[in-house]
Structure formats: structure tokens, C-alpha cells
Amino acid sequence: MLKINLLPIKQIKKRAKARKQFLGMILLFLMVCGLLAGTGYLQARKISSIRTQIAALNAEKNSYASTLKKIEQLKKDKQELERRTQVINKLKTDSSLTVRVIDEVANRIDNERMWLTSFQQQGGSLSLAGVALDNQTIAQFMDNLKESPFVRDVSLANSSLKNVSGRNLKSFSLSCAVSQPAEQTPENVAAK
């Protein structure tokens, strides 16, 4: 006997296979959605944790704000004190320099052969004017000034004949540069 199967087996198999594929796709889709939801949840927790850490760090930073302001104020005060110290040291150096230059000029002048009529010091320059018995006395005085550690670049600005109390004397004016010797500056003394 012959059996004839009239049932559409190929179609039933195709439908069953399509159903399995559809269910597999849905299952795969649900797994991907679940994975994405889990990842999203973990990321949300991380973001929340990081935000709380940021808030804590900002609070800690704000607690240090007053200390940072004090530090900045101390830096400004330090700079101001350093500036004032430099001004004081410069004033000491300049006043000491003037006294030393006057002393050097007084020690190196020949009181019996020459007289100063003008002494002007402004910063690092010195101008001297006076009268002398002769040119040799002026030259000797210039050589003596050149030996001073405080006086440099001594030059004769002018020299002329001048009648003083019936005597012909030499009127002169000198220009010089003055400065502290290297070993006498307060910075060098402080460094030692």
C-alpha cells in the first residue's frame, strides 16, 4: 500500500524554523536590552559616585580657600617686605657712599695748596670745583682720587686762571663716577 502524505511538511518545517528564529531574535533582543540596562545601571551608579566625590572634593577645596587666600596675602607681604628691604639697603649704601666719598676727598686733598668751593654728588656722579696754586697740585689731587676705591673715572672738566685776593690761582672743576667697592655692598656682606 501506498501512503500519501498530504500534509505540507515543508511549510510546517519552515514555519517552525521561522518561529524558532523569531523566538531566538526576541530572546537575543531581550538579552541585549538586559545587558544595556545593566551597563546603564552600572554607569549611572559610577556617575552618581563620581558626582558625590566631586562634591566632596569641592567642599574640601572650599575649606582650603581661606588658607590659599592667606598664602597669597603672605606672598604679597613677603614681596613688599623684600622691596622695602632693598630700599633700606640702597639708602644705607647710598648714605654710606656719600660719607665715604666725602672722607676720601677730604683725606686726599692738599689743604695747603688747594681749596674746594663746590662738592655735588648726585647718584653715581660727583662734581668738584675749587682753586689751587698750580696745575701740578690739581694733577696730584686727580691722581690721589684715582687711588680711592670709591672714586672712578676722574676727569678734568675745565681749568682756568683766576685772580683771588691779588694772587693768580688755578680754578678747576672735576667730574668723577662714584660707587661702592664690590666687597663693601650690603649684599656681598650678607652673602659672606
SULJO-V87950 format. One record per helix or strand. SS is the DSSP state (@ for helix, = for strand). FROM is the first residue (numbers start at 1). TO is the last residue. If there is no record, write none. Layout:
BEGIN
{{SS;FROM;TO} {SS;FROM;TO}}
END
This chain:
BEGIN
{{@;9;108} {=;114;122} {=;125;132} {@;135;146} {=;151;164} {=;167;178} {@;182;184} {@;186;191}}
END
